[in-house]
Amino acid sequence: MAHFYPEGALQKVDTQLFRFEKYPELFKDLNLEMLKDYLHDFNGSMLPQRDLNGRRLYVALSDKYWTTTKWHRDFSLKSVFLQCDHFRSETETQICGIAIILDMEGLSVRQSLLYTVGFLKCLVDYIQNGMGIRFKGYHLVNQPAITNALYKMAKPFMQAKTVSRIHFHGKDMTSLHRHISPDCLPQCYGGTLKAAKQSYGPEIYELLKNYEKDYHKFSQYGYKKLI
């Protein structure tokens, strides 16, 4: 963590704890059980292989399968929080980081209107300061034109390093391959994995359940409150 710099690592831990104070509505009583049904509907997945740099590869398909009348937008953030807690437990991911493929196929105008400035600010803040993981790339594919408006809303909150690591590929998978080898990708992204065993919603829930005690323990940490 933090390139093995103790001061940087301490700062990241401090930032992790501060998020509980900054976003109490998202972290209060957050636990895996409350996300069980959401995760079963969610079709994001962890790819079976890391990239050539050892980075964890994660695919998010939340817009295509997001039923706005059933799930409040905050469930997507809460799901990210718990999954990142798991990724931080992987030593290789701590060292090499994570790259995210965001497949935005199916994003509707109705869905995009729910992505308010406040929501996007919280998401950007978490990616930059709260993940506790080295964020190495954010790759948008199959994105509709309305994505440009959402990006313009979020960009003022982004650091220069974050902006440099966001890539828009559209339907041009050869553009994606300049960053992630086809050997690591399923066929739907122009990859060569014929039988990519991906961990989808229900499997992710079962995986996270193995670490449920750790989540509960971590949620008890925080700043000491003075009476």
VODO-670836 format. One record per residue: x negated, y negated, z of N, C-alpha, C, O in turn; residue in three letters. Coordinates in steps of 0.05 Angstrom, whole numbers, plus 5000, padded with zeros to 4 digits. Example, Ala and Ser with C-alpha at 12.3 -4.5 7.8 and 13.67 -1.06 7.14 Angstrom:
<pts>
473651145156475450905156473650665156471550665169ALA;474350455142472750215143474249995157473249775161SER;
</pts>
This chain:
<pts>
498350245000500050005000498349755000496349745015MET;499049554983497549304982494649344976492949204988ALA;494049534958491249584949489549664973487049614972HIS;490649774994489149865018488049625034486249665050PHE;489249385030488449155046490249155071492649125068TYR;489149175095490849185119492548935122494848955131PRO;491448705116493048455119495448455100497648375108GLU;494948545076497148555056499248755064501648715061GLY;498248985075500149195083501849095107504249155107ALA;500648955125502148845148504248645139506448645149LEU;503448485119505348295109507748425096510048335098GLN;507248645081509448795069511248915089513748915086LYS;510149025111511749135132513448915145515848965150VAL;512248685149513748455161516048375142518248315152ASP;515548375116517648305097519848515097522248445095THR;519148765100521048985101522948935125525448965122GLN;521848865148523548825171525248575169527448565179LEU;524148365156525548115153528048145136530047995140PHE;528048345118530448375100532948445116535148375108ARG;532548585139534848645156536148395166538648385169PHE;534548195172535547945183536647775161538647625165GLU;535447785137536247615115538847705101540347535093LYS;539247965100541648065086543148265104543348505098TYR;544148165127545548345146547948485134548648715142PRO;549348355115551748465104551148715086552848875082GLU;548648735077547848965061546649185077546849425070LEU;545349125099543949325115545349415140544649625151PHE;547449275148548849345172550149625169551749665150LYS;549549805186550650075186550150225160551650415153ASP;548150145145547450285120546450565126544550605141LEU;547750765114546851045117547551195092549151105075ASN;546451435090546751595066549651685062550551705039LEU;550951755084553651865082555551665068557351755053GLU;555251405074557051215062556651185032558351075018MET;554351285022553751264994554151534979553651544955LEU;555051734993555252004981556951994956556052094935LYS;559451894958561251894935560151714912560351784889ASP;558851494920557751314900555551454885555351444860TYR;553751594899551551734886552551954868551252014848LEU;554752084876555852294859556952194833556952334813HIS;557851934833558751814808556551684792556851634769ASP;554351624806552151474794550451654776549751884784PHE;549751554752548251724734545451624729544351674707ASN;544351494748541451434747539951684752541051874763GLY;537451684745535851934748532951884751531851684741SER;531552064765528652064766527652254744528552484743MET;525852154727524752334707522852534719521552474739LEU;522652764707521052984720518052934719516453044735PRO;517152764700514252714697513652424704515252244699GLN;511252384715510252104718508952024692508352194675ARG;508451764689507151674664504151724666503251844685ASP;502751644646499851714644498251574666495951644671LEU;499451364678498151224700499051324728498351204748ASN;500651544728501551654753503951514765504751574788GLY;505251334750507551184760510051354760510551514742ARG;511651324781514251454782516051314761515951074759ARG;517551474746519351364725522151414734523051634741LEU;523751194733526451204742528251084721527650864711TYR;530451214715532451114695535051034710536151194725VAL;535950794705538450704716540550674694540050534674ALA;542850794698545050784678547550674691549850744683LEU;547250494710549550424727551750284712554050314719SER;551150124691553249974678555150154662557650114663ASP;554150354649555750534633557650694650559850764640LYS;556950754674558650924691559750774715560850904734TYR;559550514715560550354737563450284734564150134716TRP;565150394751568050324751568450094771568350144795THR;568849854761568849624779571249624798571049504820THR;573349764791575649774809575249974832576649974852THR;573250144829572650344849570350274867570350324891LYS;568250154855565850104870565049804869564849684848TRP;564749694893563849414895560949404885559349594889HIS;560149184873557449154862555249204883553149294876ARG;555849144909553749164930552949454934550749504944ASP;554649654925553849934928551349994912549750164919PHE;551049854889548649904873546149824887544149954886SER;546249594901543949494917543449684940541149754945LEU;545549764954545149944977543850214968542150324982LYS;544750304945543550554934540650514928538950694934SER;539950284916537150224910535450224936533250324937VAL;536550104957535050084982534250354993531950405000PHE;536250544994535650805004533750964986532051114996LEU;534150934960532351084942529550984943527651134941GLN;529250724947526450604949525250704975522750734977CYS;526850734996525750845021524551125016522451195028ASP;525851274999524751534992522151514975520151654981HIS;522151334955519851304938517351224955515151304948PHE;517851064975515650974992514351205007512051185016ARG;515851425010514751655024512851815007511451995017SER;512851764981511051904962508351764961508251534951GLU;506351894969503651774970502751684942501651464939THR;503351844922502451774895503951524885502751364870GLU;506451504892508051264884507051014899506950794887THR;506251044924505050814938502650714924502150464923GLN;501050894913498550814900498950714871497950514863ILE;500550864856500850814827503250634820503250514799CYS;505250624838507550454833509750594818509850844815GLY;511650434809514050534796514750364771514350124771ILE;515750494751516750364727519650434724520450674726ALA;521350244718524250284717525250244688524550034676ILE;526750434678528150394652531050344658532450504669ILE;531950104650534750024655536250044629535949874611LEU;537850254626539450294602542150144606543750224622ASP;542449934591544749754595546949804576548749634572MET;546950034562549050104544551750104560551850224581GLU;553749984549556349984562556849754580559049724591GLY;554949564583555449334600557549164588557349074565LEU;559749114603561948964593561848674603560448614622SER;563448504591563648224601564748224629563848074646VAL;566748394635567848404662565748484682565648364704ARG;564148674676562048754694559948534698559148474721GLN;559148404676557148194678558047964695556447824708SER;560647904695561647684711561347734741561447544757LEU;561047984749560748054777557848014786557248024810LEU;556047984767553247934774552847634778552047484760TYR;553447544802553347264809550347174813548647344815THR;549946914815547246814820546246924847543846994849VAL;547946924867547147034893546347324892544347404905GLY;547847484877547147764875544447804860542747954869PHE;544047654839541547674824539247584840537047694838LEU;539647374855537447264873536647474893534247514898LYS;538647614905538047824924536548054911534648154923CYS;537348124887535948344873533048274867531248434871LEU;532648034856529947944850528247924875525948014875VAL;529347814896527947794922527048064932524848094942ASP;528848264929528148534939525948654922524048774933TYR;526148624895524148744878521348614884519348764884ILE;521348354888518748214892517648244920515248254924GLN;519448254940518548234968519448464986518248505007ASN;521448614978522548804997522249094990522649275007GLY;521449154965521249434957519049584972519349824979MET;516849454977514649594990513349784971511849964980GLY;513849764945512649934925511549754903512549534897ILE;509349844891508149684869509949704844510149914832ARG;511249484838513049464815511349424790510249204786PHE;511349624772509549614749510949554723509549514702LYS;513549554722514849504697517849544699518849724712GLY;519349374684522249384684523049374654522749164641TYR;523949594643524349624615527349644609528649834616HIS;528449444595531249434588531649554560530249464541LEU;533449744558534049864532537049854527538649854546VAL;537849854501540649854493542249624506544649644510ASN;540849404511542249184524543849014504542948954482GLN;546348944512548048764495547048474497545348414514PRO;548148304481547248024480547747874506546247694513ALA;549747954521550447814546548247844566548047694586ILE;546448044562544148074581542447824581541247764602THR;542247684559540547444558541547234578539947104591ASN;544147214581545247014600544647094628543946924645ALA;544847354634544147444661541247404668540547324690LEU;539547444648536647404652536047114657534347054674TYR;537346934643536846644647537746564675536546384687LYS;539846694686540746634713538746734734538246604755MET;537446954728535647074748532746974746531346974766ALA;531946884723529146814718528146594737525746614745LYS;529646384744528646184762527646294789526046164802PRO;528546524797527746644823525246824820524246934839PHE;524346864795522247054790519446934791519046704782MET;517547074802514746994801513647054773514747224759GLN;511546924766510346964739509647254734509947354712ALA;508647394755507847674752510347844745510148024729LYS;512547784758515047934753515947894725516648084711THR;515947644716516747584688515047734668516147834648VAL;512547744673510647884654511148184653510248314634SER;512548294673512948584673515848664665516548894668ARG;517348474656520048534646519948544615518948354602ILE;520948764604520748794575523548864563524949034574HIS;524248734542526848784528526248944503524848844485PHE;527349184501526849354479529249394460528849474437HIS;531649334470533949384454534149674446533949854463GLY;534549724420534750004411532150094397531950304385LYS;530049924400527449984388525750154408524350044425ASP;525950414406524550584425521550594420520050664438MET;520750524396517850504391516650284408514250294416THR;518250074413517249854431516949964460515049894473SER;518850134468518650254495516250434497514850444518LEU;515550574475513350764475510650624477508650754483HIS;510550364472508050224476507250204505504950144512ARG;509250244522508850224551509050494565507650544585HIS;510850664555511250934567511051134545512451124525ILE;509251334548508851534528511351704523512751774542SER;511951764497514151944491514052214505516052334509PRO;511652294512511252544526512752554553513252764564ASP;513252314564514452284590517452234589518852214609CYS;518552204564521352114561523052324548522152494532LEU;525652324555527552514542528152424514527452194506PRO;529452594499529952534470531652294466531352154445GLN;533452224484535251994480533651734479534751524470CYS;531151734489529451494487527051544468524951424471TYR;527551724449525451774429523151944440521051954428GLY;523652074463521552234475521352514464522952594447GLY;519452664473518952934464519753144484519353384479THR;520853064507521653254527524353374517526453244518LEU;524253624509526653754498528553834520530953844517LYS;527453904543529053994566528153834590526953954609ALA;528853584590527953414612529753454636532053374636ALA;528753594656530253644680530253394697528453344713LYS;532453234695532652994709534253034735536053204735GLN;533652874755535152884780537452684779536952444783SER;539852774774542152594773543452554800542452654820TYR;545652394800546952314825547152524847545952484868GLY;548552744843548852944864546253064873545853114897PRO;544353104855541753204862540153004878538653074896GLU;540452744870539052534885540152524913538652484932ILE;542752554916543952554943542752774960541952734983TYR;542553014949541453244964538453194971537553264992GLU;537053064952534253004957533952804980532352844998LEU;535552594979535452395000536352505027535352405048LEU;538152695026539152805051536852935068536952945092LYS;534853035054532553155068531052945084529553015103ASN;531452695078529952475092531852305109531152085117TYR;534252405114536252245127535352155155535951935163GLU;534052335170533052265197531052035195530951865213LYS;529452045174527451825171528851565165527951355176ASP;530951565149532451315143533551205169533450965175TYR;534751375185536051285210533951175229534350965241HIS;531651305230529451205247528450935238528050755254LYS;528150905212527150655201529050425205528250195210PHE;531650485204533750285208533750165236534849955241SER;532450315255532350215282530050015287529949885307GLN;528250005267526049815270526949535265529049485252TYR;525449345274526049065269524848875289523248965307GLY;525448625287524448425306525748455333528148505335TYR;524248425354525248435381526948185386526047955382LYS;529448225394531148005400530847905429530948065448LYS;530347655431530047535458532747455469534347325455LEU;533247525494535847465507535547195521537447095533ILE;
</pts>
